[in-house]
Amino acid sequence: MTTYTHILDLAEEAEPPADGILSKTIYQDDQIKAVVFGFGQGQELSEHTAATA
């Protein structure tokens, strides 16, 4: 049986802060982790690496 996660309003999950960056895990299981980011005005994501298990 396949299960699904339905997020009705993805933008609502990442309400951008006035300043800075918000990162929020919206789903995680044994195989995947989904993270949504919200950026305050003038913010950007710098070059980075993702940790893997």
Backbone as CSV, one residue per row, in Angstrom:
resi,resn,N_x,N_y,N_z,CA_x,CA_y,CA_z,C_x,C_y,C_z
1,MET,0.837,-1.182,0.000,0.000,0.000,0.000,0.882,1.246,0.000
2,THR,0.582,2.193,-0.860,1.308,3.450,-0.933,0.560,4.515,-0.150
3,THR,1.297,5.246,0.673,0.682,6.349,1.414,1.191,7.671,0.857
4,TYR,0.410,8.709,1.016,0.744,10.023,0.494,0.589,11.075,1.574
5,THR,1.372,12.135,1.465,1.208,13.307,2.309,0.843,14.454,1.384
6,HIS,-0.281,15.089,1.643,-0.756,16.191,0.813,-0.681,17.473,1.629
7,ILE,0.076,18.443,1.139,0.189,19.742,1.803,-0.616,20.729,0.977
8,LEU,-1.686,21.239,1.562,-2.617,22.087,0.821,-2.000,23.402,0.373
9,ASP,-1.225,24.048,1.215,-0.677,25.364,0.883,0.783,25.414,1.304
10,LEU,1.657,25.078,0.381,3.080,25.023,0.681,3.619,26.389,1.091
11,ALA,3.133,27.450,0.464,3.595,28.798,0.808,3.275,29.133,2.261
12,GLU,2.166,28.644,2.753,1.792,28.901,4.150,2.755,28.219,5.116
13,GLU,3.343,27.113,4.691,4.285,26.382,5.532,5.610,27.125,5.694
14,ALA,5.904,28.051,4.803,7.189,28.770,4.828,6.964,30.264,4.881
15,GLU,6.145,30.717,5.775,5.907,32.155,5.931,7.256,32.830,6.185
16,PRO,7.693,33.703,5.264,9.031,34.281,5.425,9.111,35.189,6.652
17,PRO,10.210,35.117,7.378,10.397,36.012,8.514,10.700,37.426,8.021
18,ALA,10.544,38.409,8.886,10.861,39.790,8.517,12.340,39.924,8.173
19,ASP,13.179,39.180,8.891,14.614,39.210,8.646,15.151,37.805,8.898
20,GLY,16.047,37.348,8.074,16.642,36.031,8.270,16.019,34.976,7.378
21,ILE,16.286,33.735,7.711,15.840,32.599,6.919,15.150,31.588,7.835
22,LEU,14.015,31.104,7.400,13.288,30.052,8.106,13.483,28.753,7.338
23,SER,13.848,27.684,8.013,13.854,26.356,7.396,12.970,25.469,8.258
24,LYS,12.089,24.729,7.601,11.120,23.912,8.323,10.980,22.561,7.630
25,THR,11.173,21.492,8.382,10.952,20.148,7.853,9.446,19.929,7.775
26,ILE,8.949,19.670,6.567,7.511,19.465,6.396,7.147,17.996,6.254
27,TYR,8.168,17.160,6.005,7.924,15.715,5.926,9.254,14.994,6.094
28,GLN,9.210,13.873,6.804,10.409,13.043,6.946,9.994,11.611,7.211
29,ASP,10.645,10.683,6.513,10.472,9.261,6.786,11.829,8.580,6.637
30,ASP,11.850,7.277,6.483,13.116,6.546,6.398,13.911,6.839,5.125
31,GLN,13.245,7.369,4.085,13.904,7.540,2.797,14.056,8.991,2.345
32,ILE,13.285,9.894,2.903,13.291,11.263,2.400,13.040,12.265,3.518
33,LYS,13.596,13.450,3.330,13.324,14.572,4.221,13.037,15.773,3.324
34,ALA,11.870,16.363,3.470,11.482,17.528,2.671,11.517,18.757,3.562
35,VAL,12.299,19.746,3.138,12.464,20.978,3.905,12.040,22.140,3.022
36,VAL,11.251,23.044,3.593,10.842,24.241,2.873,11.538,25.436,3.532
37,PHE,11.925,26.408,2.712,12.637,27.579,3.197,11.815,28.831,2.947
38,GLY,11.864,29.762,3.892,11.267,31.086,3.732,12.360,32.116,3.954
39,PHE,12.474,33.076,3.056,13.558,34.058,3.114,13.014,35.451,3.366
40,GLY,13.608,36.144,4.338,13.294,37.548,4.558,13.843,38.370,3.401
41,GLN,13.367,39.579,3.259,13.794,40.441,2.157,15.314,40.589,2.154
42,GLY,15.913,40.392,0.990,17.353,40.536,0.827,18.170,39.325,1.254
43,GLN,17.527,38.285,1.746,18.238,37.083,2.188,18.392,36.109,1.021
44,GLU,19.425,35.285,1.098,19.621,34.250,0.092,20.299,33.059,0.729
45,LEU,20.202,31.925,0.075,20.822,30.701,0.563,22.240,30.637,0.026
46,SER,23.207,30.586,0.926,24.601,30.515,0.501,24.936,29.097,0.045
47,GLU,26.058,28.974,-0.627,26.504,27.652,-1.074,26.717,26.776,0.152
48,HIS,26.275,25.526,0.065,26.342,24.628,1.209,26.342,23.189,0.751
49,THR,26.542,22.312,1.686,26.393,20.872,1.432,25.325,20.346,2.377
50,ALA,24.635,19.324,1.951,23.589,18.707,2.779,24.161,17.464,3.447
51,ALA,23.916,17.332,4.723,24.361,16.132,5.435,23.463,14.970,5.051
52,THR,24.055,13.820,4.826,23.279,12.621,4.493,23.635,11.534,5.491
53,ALA,22.684,10.687,5.709,22.925,9.598,6.667,23.261,8.321,5.957
